[in-house]
Amino acid sequence: MEKANIEIERFKKKAMYYKKALNLCPDARILEVFNIISVLDGYVKDNELDKSSLCIVDLMSGDGYLTKYLHKAGFRNIHSFEACNEMSFNSENYNNSGIKLYSIPEILEIEKIICNLKPQIVISLASFHHLIIHDKQEPKKVNTIESLNLQEKVIDICMRNLDDNGLLLITDIYDNVESIEEYITSIPFWNTFDSSKLLYNTLNETEISTIKKSKNQSNFNSIIDEKFTKYSFRRNPSINWFRQIVDKQTSIGHSDFAINRSLIEYIKSNYIYRFSTFACPWVFDNKGHLKNFLLNKFGFSIDDNSIISDNEVLKEADAINGITDIQNNRVLFGWNLSMTILSKTETIYKKKTNKKRTVFILLLLLLILVINIVMNLSFKLYNKELIAITNSLSLLLLGYLLPEAFSFISKTIFNQK
Ligand SMILES: C[S@@+](CC[C@H](N)C(=O)[O-])C[C@H]1O[C@@H](n2cnc3c(N)ncnc32)[C@H](O)[C@@H]1O
């Protein structure tokens, strides 16, 4: 416990600057949350859930960046957990809003609270890589075995307290692409109907309509790569930024344990999983805003005598992440994350396919019944054998549809899950 808190101490030092960056450019990270909310909206739609009562835990919520956007997107049962008080948002501003903030002494303590919540969704945004244990001999170094162990423990806590049809979503930076490429799968949920409204403060109508057309997350990535970034997200700009710039050019650094093969292997052997990487460039009104955001968010501003000049930070940002000009002086800064989705069962992914199958069988049954009736009524078309076949086929299809119909009726009447 004591060892993990080194990281919290580091956040105490960074908090003021981190919050300043987010206040200065509150919509810069909009494409991160757009991705998460499009996936959640897809999950809600495919599983026919009620968005406003969906129980969501925002793990390591910091200043509440994701929490606040979840609220804007219409979610009203949000539980935000944070261990560093200096990082937390002011919960008094959210009285009666459907947002509840929990101050936790340390990460493993969450179980005492979430065991009563039984959340349908647990999300962690840009935080999991901070679950690290430092080396005893060399405190500046991360102990990879102990850090992996801590992350696995947190996953297990979340999974055993999750609703049976729930999801754990870890949205985070990841190790270099080649090492995890083989784990990439498609992400089954995607619905941009509501989430695209969140983009209105930041992007123009043409940009929004281009993004809104994305059919799934992978299609979204292609659109971003083609139209909105200097370098492909597959260059993994986020991890390179930390390793090549923040670690080397700030005194506070950014030691971390990003999503990697070992963690995905653990997840794969214990849970049902989906894994993807996605582009989420940060959006700024102009280059000046981008510069101030980077200087504050990544701790350059903490150093009295900076190792690197402000303009050099911008130069490196362009070389490593890519700064892309878009209309009206606005710029995009190349950023990317991974999304790991864990569930207890495969069934949540099959619901949409099942629904399509049911509709198809219903239409087929109607067609067979029409043929059957026409043959029975028409003297010319009457055919005893064919009528017998359509009778049997109708019974067979009814046999499939009846349990579906009963479950639909009981769900509607008794509001069962
Ligand atoms: C980069 S911030 C992200 C905050 C927020 N999710 C967001 O996207 O803006 C990481 C958060 O994780 C918390 N954190 C870091 N290490 C932690 C640990 N060992 N236990 C619990 N929380 C930790 C920090 O206090 C911080 O608020």
The ligand as an ORCA input file, in Angstrom:
! r2SCAN-3c Opt
* xyz 0 1
  C      -3.783     10.678    -15.705
  S      -4.935     10.797    -14.444
  C      -6.410     10.424    -15.331
  C      -7.616     10.947    -14.658
  C      -8.912     10.814    -15.485
  N      -9.317      9.446    -15.626
  C      -8.755     11.475    -16.820
  O      -8.790     10.776    -17.848
  O      -8.586     12.695    -16.858
  C      -4.636      9.359    -13.489
  C      -5.394      9.280    -12.186
  O      -5.081      8.046    -11.525
  C      -4.876      8.265    -10.126
  N      -3.889      7.298     -9.635
  C      -2.599      7.218     -9.990
  N      -1.996      6.221     -9.341
  C      -2.905      5.650     -8.553
  C      -2.875      4.562     -7.636
  N      -1.785      3.870     -7.396
  N      -4.014      4.260     -6.988
  C      -5.147      4.957     -7.223
  N      -5.221      5.986     -8.085
  C      -4.124      6.326     -8.739
  C      -4.335      9.686    -10.058
  O      -4.583     10.291     -8.801
  C      -5.031     10.387    -11.206
  O      -6.192     11.051    -10.807
*
